[in-house]
Amino acid sequence: MSLFNLADFSMSKHNVSDPTDWLTTPLSALAAVEGALRCQVCKDFYKTPMITNCSHTFCSLCIRRALSNDGKCPLCRATEQENKLRSNWSLEEAVQAFVRARSDTLELARKGNSQNTTSKRKATTDHHDSCNSPEGKRLRSSSRLQNTRSSARQTPQIQYDETVEVPDSDGEDDNDDDEFQPEPEDGLVACPVCQDRMKDWQVFTHLESCTGPKPKPQQIVPSVSSPIYSQQRQPTKAPDRLPTINYSMYKETALRKKMADLGISNQGPRALLERRHKEWMTIWNSNCDAAQPRTRHDLLRDLNVWENTLGARAPTTGRAVQNAAIIKDKDFDGAAWAAKHDTSFKDLIANARKTMLDAKEKAEKAARETEVEEAAKAHSQAQEPEVPTQQLTGRITGRIVPSTREPPGESFQ
């Protein structure tokens, strides 16, 4: 299986989202909107976005890993420090709202695109058949289309003529009907001032000390900005951050003890211990930035993934590992590497273009086949003989209708 087929299989299996999903829909402008809501390091939607002093935004985990390596912004290469990062809460809420609405919006856009394509094909087929058919034998589909169009043109006028305005009879608000409540049949009467119910002989005595109508309890109507409609950020108490340490001041025994106190593995050489502790600090402090911090068990699972890919259990042999080590070298010459592997890059680009071209041709072929099937179906419906009205009436009433066709042989007499 080639590299591109493997990538296609992986994307179809895991359904990886991408801003280019919008380009084939009428809402193609949303591709740029979605691209602005994705991190420039991991290319995924922002997770706990953090803004730097240079006004760039990244995922908390992405920017902390980058700063732990070289202390520079991944985009503008400006010097940055972890303690100067600030949470971008508004962007996080915008990302969460977009992610919740993405699947339904994309599905609706794709349905609208397919419906428009189908309607255009049907209109083209009906117009082509009506032009080729004689005037006396119009297709039923074409006549129905014309009737629909004529009725659509007449509909607004009919609706306009039937619109009747009924003025208010007394000029009062419509809310009076909603506020009207029938008096209960309890033998009591209501005070004309405060509306308290009492016996009729108590009304005059009550009016002397009546203080007026009682204020109605205000009904709290949740606004759009209330937490009921918008999930405002209500961060829980964040765990304490891990301070940065100077590894040169720690002996190996003290470093192992510190890692054991943190609950992470302290096995391996010193270089691996320092890398593991640095990764754990990055994961832990990134979790402190989140509005809803994850559990310690989830963080240990992330550290285990790091162990399997870059840590103690990472593969140490193979061409890919060797190339990765060369690229990570500080003295890596990118221009020489590009010149050396220029042929491989061109082959990859050619294979990618071929894959895209094959997919495009396959889609166009399927569209042509669908169009041919629809045209054949419409043509077959047009060839069906229409039943004369007189013969149809005879079948319904049970009367024998004489046929206008001459029996065979009479024409030779």
C-alpha positions as CSV (number, residue, x, y, z in Angstrom):
1,M,0.0,0.0,0.0
2,S,1.5,3.4,-1.0
3,L,1.9,6.3,1.3
4,F,-1.1,8.2,-0.1
5,N,-3.4,5.2,-0.1
6,L,-2.4,4.6,3.5
7,A,-3.2,8.3,4.3
8,D,-6.6,8.1,2.6
9,F,-7.4,4.9,4.5
10,S,-6.4,6.5,7.8
11,M,-8.5,9.6,7.1
12,S,-11.5,7.6,6.1
13,K,-11.2,5.4,9.1
14,H,-10.8,8.2,11.7
15,N,-12.8,10.9,9.7
16,V,-10.2,13.6,10.1
17,S,-11.8,17.1,9.7
18,D,-10.1,19.7,7.6
19,P,-10.9,23.3,6.5
20,T,-11.0,22.1,2.8
21,D,-14.2,20.2,3.5
22,W,-16.1,23.5,2.9
23,L,-14.6,24.1,-0.5
24,T,-17.0,21.8,-2.3
25,T,-20.1,23.4,-0.7
26,P,-21.9,26.7,-1.2
27,L,-20.3,27.8,2.1
28,S,-16.7,27.8,0.8
29,A,-15.9,31.0,2.7
30,L,-16.1,29.0,6.0
31,A,-12.8,27.3,5.1
32,A,-11.0,30.5,6.0
33,V,-13.0,30.8,9.2
34,E,-12.2,27.3,10.3
35,G,-8.5,27.8,9.4
36,A,-8.4,30.7,11.8
37,L,-9.7,28.5,14.6
38,R,-6.9,26.0,14.2
39,C,-3.5,25.9,15.8
40,Q,-0.5,26.6,13.5
41,V,1.5,23.9,15.2
42,C,-0.7,20.8,15.5
43,K,-3.2,22.0,12.8
44,D,-6.1,20.9,15.0
45,F,-8.7,23.1,16.7
46,Y,-7.4,25.2,19.6
47,K,-7.3,23.3,22.9
48,T,-6.8,25.8,25.8
49,P,-5.5,28.6,23.5
50,M,-2.7,30.7,25.0
51,I,-1.6,34.1,23.6
52,T,2.0,35.2,23.5
53,N,3.6,38.7,23.9
54,C,3.9,38.8,20.1
55,S,0.1,38.3,19.8
56,H,0.2,34.8,18.4
57,T,-2.1,32.1,19.7
58,F,-1.3,28.4,20.1
59,C,-2.6,25.4,22.0
60,S,-1.2,25.5,25.6
61,L,0.5,22.1,25.1
62,C,2.0,23.1,21.7
63,I,3.4,26.4,22.8
64,R,4.8,25.0,26.0
65,R,6.6,22.2,24.2
66,A,8.0,24.7,21.7
67,L,9.3,27.0,24.4
68,S,10.8,24.2,26.4
69,N,12.9,23.4,23.3
70,D,14.2,26.8,22.2
71,G,12.3,29.5,24.0
72,K,11.0,31.1,20.8
73,C,7.6,31.7,19.2
74,P,7.0,29.1,16.4
75,L,5.8,31.7,14.0
76,C,7.8,34.9,14.4
77,R,10.8,33.3,16.3
78,A,10.6,36.0,18.9
79,T,11.9,35.2,22.4
80,E,9.1,34.1,24.7
81,Q,8.8,32.8,28.3
82,E,6.2,30.4,29.6
83,N,5.3,32.6,32.6
84,K,4.2,35.3,30.2
85,L,1.6,33.2,28.4
86,R,-2.0,34.3,28.9
87,S,-5.2,32.3,28.3
88,N,-7.4,33.4,25.4
89,W,-10.8,32.5,26.9
90,S,-13.0,34.2,24.2
91,L,-11.2,32.3,21.4
92,E,-11.8,29.0,23.3
93,E,-15.5,29.7,23.6
94,A,-15.6,30.5,19.9
95,V,-13.9,27.3,19.0
96,Q,-16.2,25.2,21.1
97,A,-19.3,26.8,19.6
98,F,-17.9,26.3,16.0
99,V,-17.0,22.6,16.7
100,R,-20.5,21.9,18.1
101,A,-22.2,23.4,15.0
102,R,-19.7,22.2,12.4
103,S,-21.1,18.7,11.6
104,D,-24.7,19.8,11.2
105,T,-23.7,22.9,9.2
106,L,-21.5,20.9,6.9
107,E,-24.1,18.2,6.3
108,L,-26.7,20.9,5.5
109,A,-24.4,22.6,3.1
110,R,-23.6,19.3,1.3
111,K,-27.3,18.5,1.0
112,G,-28.1,21.9,-0.4
113,N,-25.3,21.5,-3.0
114,S,-26.5,18.1,-4.1
115,Q,-30.1,19.3,-4.4
116,N,-29.1,22.3,-6.5
117,T,-27.1,20.0,-8.8
118,T,-30.0,17.6,-9.2
119,S,-32.5,20.4,-9.9
120,K,-30.2,21.9,-12.6
121,R,-29.9,18.5,-14.2
122,K,-33.6,18.0,-14.3
123,A,-34.3,21.4,-15.7
124,T,-31.7,20.9,-18.4
125,T,-33.2,17.5,-19.3
126,D,-36.8,18.9,-19.5
127,H,-35.7,21.8,-21.6
128,H,-33.8,19.5,-24.0
129,D,-36.8,17.1,-24.4
130,S,-39.3,19.9,-24.9
131,C,-37.2,21.4,-27.7
132,N,-36.9,18.1,-29.6
133,S,-40.5,16.9,-29.2
134,P,-43.3,18.1,-31.5
135,E,-45.6,20.9,-30.4
136,G,-48.7,18.6,-30.3
137,K,-47.0,16.0,-28.1
138,R,-45.5,17.9,-25.2
139,L,-44.0,15.9,-22.4
140,R,-46.0,15.7,-19.3
141,S,-43.0,16.6,-17.2
142,S,-42.5,19.8,-19.2
143,S,-46.2,20.8,-18.9
144,R,-46.1,20.1,-15.2
145,L,-43.0,22.3,-14.9
146,Q,-44.8,25.1,-16.8
147,N,-47.9,24.8,-14.6
148,T,-45.7,24.9,-11.5
149,R,-43.9,28.0,-12.7
150,S,-47.1,29.8,-13.6
151,S,-48.7,28.9,-10.3
152,A,-45.6,30.2,-8.6
153,R,-45.9,33.5,-10.4
154,Q,-49.5,33.8,-9.4
155,T,-49.1,32.9,-5.8
156,P,-47.7,36.2,-4.5
157,Q,-50.5,38.1,-6.1
158,I,-53.1,35.8,-4.5
159,Q,-51.5,36.1,-1.2
160,Y,-51.4,39.9,-1.5
161,D,-55.1,40.1,-2.4
162,E,-56.1,37.9,0.5
163,T,-54.2,39.9,3.1
164,V,-56.6,41.7,5.4
165,E,-55.7,44.0,8.2
166,V,-58.0,43.9,11.2
167,P,-57.5,47.0,13.4
168,D,-57.7,46.8,17.2
169,S,-61.2,47.5,18.4
170,D,-60.3,49.4,21.5
171,G,-56.7,50.1,21.0
172,E,-55.6,48.0,24.0
173,D,-52.6,45.7,24.0
174,D,-53.0,42.1,23.1
175,N,-51.6,41.1,26.5
176,D,-55.0,41.9,28.1
177,D,-56.4,38.6,26.9
178,D,-53.5,36.7,28.4
179,E,-53.8,38.5,31.7
180,F,-57.5,38.0,32.0
181,Q,-58.4,35.4,34.7
182,P,-62.0,34.4,35.5
183,E,-63.1,35.1,39.1
184,P,-63.4,31.9,41.2
185,E,-66.8,31.0,42.5
186,D,-65.9,31.2,46.2
187,G,-68.4,33.7,47.4
188,L,-65.7,36.4,47.8
189,V,-65.2,39.7,46.1
190,A,-61.9,41.4,45.1
191,C,-60.7,44.7,46.4
192,P,-60.7,47.2,43.6
193,V,-57.3,48.6,44.6
194,C,-55.1,45.6,45.7
195,Q,-57.2,42.8,44.3
196,D,-57.2,40.9,47.6
197,R,-60.3,38.7,47.9
198,M,-62.6,39.0,50.9
199,K,-66.2,39.0,51.9
200,D,-68.4,41.8,50.6
201,W,-69.1,43.4,54.0
202,Q,-65.3,43.7,54.6
203,V,-64.5,45.7,51.5
204,F,-65.4,49.2,52.9
205,T,-63.5,48.6,56.1
206,H,-60.5,47.3,54.1
207,L,-60.4,50.3,51.8
208,E,-59.7,52.7,54.7
209,S,-56.4,50.9,55.4
210,C,-55.5,49.6,51.9
211,T,-52.0,50.4,50.9
212,G,-52.5,49.9,47.2
213,P,-51.7,47.1,44.7
214,K,-49.0,44.7,45.7
215,P,-46.0,44.4,43.3
216,K,-46.0,41.3,41.2
217,P,-43.0,39.0,41.5
218,Q,-40.7,39.7,38.5
219,Q,-40.3,36.7,36.3
220,I,-36.7,36.2,35.5
221,V,-36.3,35.6,31.8
222,P,-32.9,34.3,30.9
223,S,-31.1,36.5,28.4
224,V,-28.9,35.4,25.6
225,S,-25.8,36.4,27.6
226,S,-26.9,34.3,30.6
227,P,-25.1,31.0,31.3
228,I,-28.3,29.1,30.3
229,Y,-27.8,30.0,26.7
230,S,-24.0,30.5,26.5
231,Q,-21.6,28.2,28.2
232,Q,-19.5,30.8,30.0
233,R,-16.2,29.8,31.3
234,Q,-16.4,28.8,34.9
235,P,-13.0,27.4,35.7
236,T,-12.6,25.1,38.5
237,K,-9.7,25.4,41.0
238,A,-6.6,24.8,39.0
239,P,-3.9,22.5,40.5
240,D,-0.6,24.0,41.5
241,R,1.9,24.4,38.8
242,L,5.2,22.7,38.7
243,P,8.2,25.1,38.9
244,T,11.0,24.9,36.5
245,I,14.2,23.3,37.9
246,N,17.8,23.6,37.1
247,Y,18.9,20.0,36.3
248,S,22.6,20.8,36.8
249,M,21.9,21.4,40.5
250,Y,20.3,18.0,41.0
251,K,22.3,14.9,41.5
252,E,20.9,11.8,39.8
253,T,19.7,10.3,43.1
254,A,17.9,13.5,44.0
255,L,16.3,13.7,40.5
256,R,15.1,10.1,40.7
257,K,13.6,10.8,44.2
258,K,11.8,13.9,42.9
259,M,10.3,12.0,40.0
260,A,9.2,9.3,42.3
261,D,7.4,11.9,44.5
262,L,5.7,13.1,41.4
263,G,4.4,9.6,40.6
264,I,6.2,9.1,37.3
265,S,8.8,6.6,36.3
266,N,12.4,7.2,37.4
267,Q,14.0,4.4,35.4
268,G,16.6,5.0,32.7
269,P,19.7,7.1,32.1
270,R,20.0,10.7,33.4
271,A,19.3,12.2,29.9
272,L,16.1,10.3,29.7
273,L,15.1,11.3,33.2
274,E,15.5,15.0,32.4
275,R,13.5,14.6,29.1
276,R,10.7,12.7,30.9
277,H,10.5,15.2,33.8
278,K,10.4,18.1,31.3
279,E,7.6,16.5,29.3
280,W,5.7,15.8,32.5
281,M,6.0,19.5,33.5
282,T,4.8,20.5,30.1
283,I,1.7,18.2,30.3
284,W,1.0,19.2,33.9
285,N,1.3,23.0,33.5
286,S,-0.7,22.9,30.2
287,N,-3.5,21.1,32.1
288,C,-3.4,23.9,34.7
289,D,-4.4,26.4,31.9
290,A,-7.6,24.5,31.1
291,A,-11.0,25.6,32.3
292,Q,-11.8,22.1,33.2
293,P,-8.6,20.3,34.2
294,R,-8.3,16.6,33.3
295,T,-7.6,13.9,35.9
296,R,-4.2,12.7,36.8
297,H,-4.9,9.4,35.2
298,D,-5.5,11.1,31.8
299,L,-2.2,13.0,32.1
300,L,-0.3,9.8,32.9
301,R,-1.9,8.3,29.8
302,D,-0.5,11.2,27.7
303,L,2.9,10.6,29.3
304,N,2.7,6.9,28.3
305,V,2.1,7.9,24.7
306,W,5.2,10.1,24.8
307,E,7.2,7.1,26.3
308,N,6.1,4.9,23.3
309,T,6.9,7.5,20.7
310,L,9.8,9.6,22.0
311,G,10.7,8.2,25.4
312,A,12.2,4.9,26.7
313,R,10.1,2.7,24.5
314,A,10.5,4.7,21.3
315,P,12.0,2.8,18.3
316,T,15.7,3.3,18.0
317,T,16.4,1.7,14.6
318,G,15.2,2.4,11.1
319,R,15.7,4.9,8.4
320,A,12.9,7.2,9.7
321,V,14.5,7.4,13.2
322,Q,17.8,8.2,11.7
323,N,16.4,10.9,9.5
324,A,14.5,12.4,12.4
325,A,17.7,12.6,14.4
326,I,19.5,14.4,11.6
327,I,16.7,16.9,11.1
328,K,16.6,17.8,14.8
329,D,20.3,18.6,14.8
330,K,21.1,22.3,15.4
331,D,23.5,22.3,12.5
332,F,21.0,20.8,10.1
333,D,21.4,22.2,6.6
334,G,17.9,22.5,5.1
335,A,19.0,23.6,1.7
336,A,21.4,20.7,1.2
337,W,18.8,18.3,2.4
338,A,16.2,19.7,-0.1
339,A,18.7,19.4,-2.9
340,K,19.7,15.9,-2.0
341,H,16.1,14.7,-1.9
342,D,14.7,16.9,-4.6
343,T,13.8,13.8,-6.8
344,S,11.9,12.2,-3.9
345,F,9.9,15.4,-3.2
346,K,9.0,15.7,-6.9
347,D,7.8,12.0,-7.0
348,L,5.7,12.6,-3.9
349,I,4.1,15.7,-5.5
350,A,3.5,13.8,-8.7
351,N,1.8,11.0,-6.9
352,A,-0.3,13.3,-4.9
353,R,-1.5,15.1,-8.0
354,K,-2.2,11.8,-9.7
355,T,-4.3,10.7,-6.8
356,M,-6.3,13.9,-6.8
357,L,-6.8,13.7,-10.6
358,D,-8.0,10.1,-10.4
359,A,-10.4,11.0,-7.6
360,K,-11.7,14.0,-9.7
361,E,-12.2,11.8,-12.8
362,K,-14.0,9.2,-10.8
363,A,-16.4,11.7,-9.4
364,E,-17.0,13.2,-12.9
365,K,-17.6,9.8,-14.3
366,A,-20.1,9.0,-11.6
367,A,-21.9,12.3,-12.2
368,R,-22.1,11.6,-16.0
369,E,-23.5,8.1,-15.3
370,T,-26.1,9.6,-13.0
371,E,-27.1,12.2,-15.6
372,V,-27.4,9.6,-18.3
373,E,-29.6,7.4,-16.1
374,E,-31.9,10.4,-15.3
375,A,-32.1,11.3,-19.0
376,A,-33.0,7.8,-20.0
377,K,-35.6,7.6,-17.3
378,A,-37.2,10.8,-18.4
379,H,-37.2,9.7,-22.0
380,S,-38.8,6.4,-21.2
381,Q,-41.6,8.2,-19.3
382,A,-42.1,10.5,-22.3
383,Q,-42.5,7.5,-24.6
384,E,-45.4,6.0,-22.5
385,P,-48.7,6.4,-24.5
386,E,-51.3,8.6,-22.9
387,V,-54.8,7.1,-22.4
388,P,-57.5,9.1,-24.3
389,T,-60.1,10.8,-22.1
390,Q,-63.0,9.0,-23.9
391,Q,-61.6,5.6,-23.5
392,L,-60.7,6.3,-19.8
393,T,-64.3,7.4,-19.2
394,G,-65.6,4.3,-20.7
395,R,-63.5,2.1,-18.5
396,I,-64.7,3.9,-15.4
397,T,-68.4,3.8,-16.2
398,G,-68.4,0.3,-17.7
399,R,-69.8,1.4,-21.0
400,I,-68.4,-0.2,-24.2
401,V,-66.6,2.5,-26.1
402,P,-66.3,1.8,-29.8
403,S,-62.7,1.8,-31.0
404,T,-61.8,4.2,-33.7
405,R,-59.2,1.8,-35.1
406,E,-60.4,-0.3,-38.1
407,P,-60.1,-4.1,-37.8
408,P,-57.5,-5.7,-40.0
409,G,-58.6,-6.4,-43.5
410,E,-61.3,-3.8,-43.8
411,S,-59.0,-1.2,-45.4
412,F,-58.6,-3.5,-48.5
413,Q,-62.4,-3.6,-49.3
